[in-house]
Amino acid sequence: NFKHMDKIARFCKAKRIHLVVVAIPADDQLIYPDTRMNYQEKIKNYCLKKKLDFIDLLEDLQKIGKKNIYFDTEPHFNPVGHRMVAEILWEKTQSHFRHSD
């Protein structure tokens, strides 16, 4: 059910805000990527239907490796993981920002 996403999308459209939806994989998905079907594909299909930009971080984070970006004891990003995600998102969203040179 995407009723909350619908509300967010309508709000952004009304305020002329460019919405970019990002799927952040669970730590185990870096080892078992077939679980992508559980939610990334559903979100991607929703975004295609609503014409929203979508970023799936799974493949980028797989290249870096679970041990490098997640804490060993919990399924959250460690400081390196946060920095890497920020860099990936910056790279993938730069074109959405207006530059005033």
N, C-alpha and C positions, 0 to 999 in steps of 0.2 A: 504494500500500500504506500503510495507516494503522496498522500494528501499534504503532508508537511512540506515536501519538496515543491508541490504545486503552489502552496502559499508563499514560499520563499521566491520562487520564480515569478509569480505575479507581482510581488512587492518590488523585486528588482526591476522588472519591466516598467512598472509604473514610475519608478524613480530614475529610470534610464541608467541602471547599474548593470554592468556586464558581469553576468554570473558565470563562474567557472566551477564545475563540480569535480572534486578530486576523490578518487577511491584510494584509501590508504590500506594496504594489505595487512592482515594479521601476521604476526611473526612466523607462524607455521606455514603460511602460504608461500614463503620463500623456499621452503623445502618441498611442499606439496602443492604446486601451482594449479593442479586440476581443480582445486577448491574455488578457483576464480568464478566458476559457474554459480557458486552460491550467492554472490552478490554483485561482483563487478559487472558481469554481463547484464544483469537486470538494470543496474544503474546506467550502464552504457546505452542500453536500448531505450530507457526512459529519456535520456538526454538526446538521443537521435530523434525520437518522436517529438520532443519539445523544442528541438533546435537549440540545445544548450551545449556549450563547450564542455568536454569531458577529458579528464586526465586520469589514467590508470598508472599508478606508481609501481606496480608489481615487477615488470621487467627491469626497470631501472634499479630497483632495490635488490633484485636477485643478482645483478652484476656486482653489487657491492658486497653482498653476503650478510646473512642474518647475524653472525657473530660480531660483525663490525658496526652494526647500527642499532641493535636491540640490547637491552640489559639482559644479563644471563638469568636473572631471577624473576623477571616479570616481562610481560609482553608490551613494553613501552619503549619508545626510542630513547637511546642514551644521547648524551650531548653531541657526539659525532653524527648520529642518526638524524637529529634535528637539523644540524648544519647541512647535511647531505640533501635532505628533503627540501630545505629552503633553497639550496642551489639548483636542484632539479626543477622546482616550481618556478623559480626566477627565469631559468632558461626557457621553459615551456610557455611562460606567460608574458614575456617581454613585449611581444607584439600587441598586447592588449593595452599597453600604457602609452599615453601620449607624451612625447618628449618635447619640451619647450626649449629649443636651443637658441 
